[in-house]
Amino acid sequence: MTEKDVLNLKNIEFHEANGVSIPYHQSVVIEENVTIGKGTVILPNTMIFPGVSIGENCIIGPNTLIKESVIGNDVKLNSVQCYQSKVLDGADIGPFVHIRPNSVIGKRVHLGNFVEVKNSVIDEDTKVSHLTYVGDSDVGKRVNFGCGTVTVNYDGKNKHRTTIGDDVFIGCNTNLIAPVKICDNSYTAAGSTITQDVPADSLGIARARQVNIDGWRNYTRDKYKK
């Protein structure tokens, strides 16, 4: 056992003595200057680096990495990478979530599989369930993000912010072209590319009207045969 392994085991045993459950020592790394509250469980393949504070009754892991971040009470992080951010009480995050620096994940927020958050504030009870990028954004309470939403924050030269109010519903595959504001109680239609602010209590639709070309397949089949 190397000197680093001995120090890691010492750190693990210290936290266990203070009420933390770490059932698989060999697959967990906990470095110095880490605080973990009572009742928290650290699952396999989890790495916790200096400057991390984790609250009570959390489930951290499996397959989770945390650096220089504050994690509240009753938080679940499953296959998450979290850097220089705050995750508040009751958040349920993962699997396969990337929280990049300067983000605040509010109370009881759900971030589901393949979600990335960067330099953003997401307020309480909001759900970002899957396949979504939230970058340089201020998101309100009780917002629902449909699958495949992107906050388009970079124009090739500058970064811009997206603002989303409370009780907003973002339809699947919506592109929010920042800077843009989606006001309280509004909706965006699925498949929209939103370039202008959406007023409160409104529906933003930004997509071409569908056109069906009758007999198109027969025409192309005959053309290819020739």
N, C-alpha and C positions, 0 to 999 in steps of 0.2 A: 504494500500500500504506500503510495507516494505521500509526500508532505501535504500536497494539495488535497488528496483524498481524506487524510486525517483531519484537516481543517474543516472540510465540508461535512464530514461525519459529526464533528464537534458542534457545528452550527445546527445541524439537523437535530441532534440530541438536545441542544439548548431549547429549540422551539417545541420539541415534544414535551419537555419538562414544563413548558408554559401552556400546555393544553392544545397543541396543534397535532393533528393526526397525519403522519407521513408513513404509509404502510410499506413503501418500496424504496428503501434508502439508496440502493445502488443506481437508480435511474433518475434521481433528483439532485439538482444543484441549488444550494442556497448559500449565497456569499454573505460576507459581513455587512453590517449596517443595514439590516433588513428587520422590519417589524411585522409580526404576524399575530393576529388576535386569536383568542381562545375559540375552540370549536371549528376552526378552519381545517379543511382537508387538502393536502397537497398530493396530487395523483402523479403517476409515472411520467417520465420524460418532460418534466417541468424544470425550468431554469429561472431563478429569481436573483437579480443582480443588485448591487449596492444602490441605496437611495429609494428602495421600494417600501411602501407601507401598505399592509393588507389588513382589513378589518376582521371582525368576528364572523363565524359561521359561514364562511365562504367555501366554495369548491373550486379549486384552482387546478386545471389540467383535466385530462392528460394533454401532453404535447403543447405546453404553453411556455412562452417566454415573456418576462416582464422586466423592463429597465426604467429606473428613475420615474416611477409612477405611483400614484396614490389610488388604492382600491378600497372602496367602502365596505360596509357590512352586508352579509347575505348576497354576495355577488357570485355568479357562476361564470367562469372563463374556461371554455372547452376548445382546445386547439386555437389559441389566440396568441398573437404577437402584439405587445403593447409597449409603446415608447413615449416617455416624457408626457404622460397624459393623466387625467383623472377619470375614474369610473365610480359613480356614486351608488348609494345603497340600492340593493335589489336588482341591479342590472343583470341581464341574462344574455351572454355573448358567446357566439360560436355555433358550430365549428367553422374553422378556416376564416378567421376574421383578422384583419390587420388594422390596428389603431396607431396611426402615425403621430408625431409630436404635436403638442399644443392643442389637443382635443379634450373636450369634457363630455363624458357620456352620462346623461342625467339619471335620476332615480327611476328604476323599473323599466328602463329602455331595453328593448330587445334588438340585438344585431344578429342576424342569422348567417347562413353559410355563404361564403365568398362575398363578404362586404368589406369595403375599405373606407376608413374615415381619416381625414387629414385636416389639421388646423381648423377644426369645426366644433361648435357647441350644439349638442342635441339634447333638448329639454325632456322632461320626465314623461313617461308613458308613451313615448314614440316607438314605432316598430319599423325596422328596416330589415325585412325578412331574408332577402337573398339577392345576390348578383347585382350589387349596387355600389356606386362610388359617390361618397359625400365629401367634397373637398372645398375648403375655404367657405364654409356655410354656417349660417345661424338658423337653427331649426327649432320651432316651437314645441308646445306640448301636444300630445295625442295625435301626432302626425302619422299617417300610414304611407309608406313608400311601396309602390308596386315593383315587381321584379324587373330588373334591367334598367333602373333609373340612373342617370348620370348627371351630376352637376358639372357643366362644362366651364371650368374656371380659368382656362389659359387660352389666350388668343394668339399665342406665338411670341408675344413680347411681355405682356403683363398678366398678373393673376387678378381675378375679380371675385367678389363674394356674391353668394346667393343667400337670400333671406326668405324663410318660409315661416308663416304665422302659425297660430294654434289651430288645431282641428282641421288640418288640410289633408286632402287625399290626392296623392300623386299617382296617376295611372301608370300601368306597366309600360316600359320602354319609352319613358319621357326623358327628353334632353332639356335641361334647364340651362340656357345660355346666359352666363353671368356677364355683367351685373343684372340681376333680375330679382323681383320680389313677388312672392305668392302670398297674398294676404289671407287673413283669418277666414276659416270656413269655406275655402274655395277648393275647386277640383281642377285637375288637368286630365284631359282625355288620353286614353292609352295611345301610344305611338306618336305623341305630339312633340314637336320641337318648339319650345317656348322661348321667344326672344323679347317679349314685352311683359310688363307687370300684369298680374291677374288680380283684379279688385276683389275685395271681400265678398263672400257669398256668390261667387261667379264660377263658371266653367270655362277654362281655357282650352281651345281646340286649335291646333296648328298642324294640319295634315291635309294632303290632297284628297279630293273626293274620289272614291273608287270608280273606275270605269272598267266594265267587262266587254271584251271583244268577242262576240259570238263567232264560233267556227274557226277561231285562230289556230287551234291545234291541227285541224284538218288541213288548213292551208299550208302550214309549215311542214307537215308530213309529206304532202304531195310535192312541195318544193324540194325537199331533201332527196326524195326518190328520183327526181329528174337529174 
